[in-house]
Amino acid sequence: MGGLPCIRDLRVTVSITAG
């Protein structure tokens, strides 16, 4: 588990979800 990749993944997921 990492911090940077985790945050980046979350950011991308939120961006996609937000559209």
Helices and strands as residue ranges (DSSP letters): H 4-18
